[in-house]
Amino acid sequence: MVPSPEEPASTQAEGSMMPIVDHNELPETPWRPNYRKWDITRPGDGTTSTSLSYAVIDKGAGAPLHYHEEDEAIVVLEGTLEVRLGDQVHRVGADHTLVVPPGEPHGFTSVGAVPARVLGFFPSPDPFNRTTFLEGAPPEAHRT
């Protein structure tokens, strides 16, 4: 049964183990100043092998140079990022996807007139346990 637009989907599809996530009910994950993040999929919520998050990044904020032990895909929905991939710098806007291979140093800063809105995807449920920061500190949620 597909709910009508007036009838929101429940958090668990009937007769299914697939959760349906209402983004409006997600708790914000403490991340960085002027960088708001929400984990759409989280360990313990039925996800065993992927991670998907949504972020709003104000101008001047971003992620310092770092790398992960697995692939990362960053989908830019709105705004502009200045992205450092290895020794190259690119400006990336809406309707573009960054595909970052394992071990590739990268970082980014929001530089557009409007905050950057992005989706981040990893092929593991908790990628930041296997992330090395080359500049700056880990995000607030991953500091020990």
Buried (B, 14 or more C-beta within 10 A) or exposed (E): EEEEEEEEEEEEEEEEEEBEBEEEEBEEBEBBEBBBBBBBBBEEEEBEEEBBBBBBBBBEBBBBBBBBEBBBBBBBBBBBBBBBBEEEEEEBEBEBEBEBEEEEBBBBBBBBEEBBBBBBBBEBBBBBEEBEBEEEEBBEEBEE
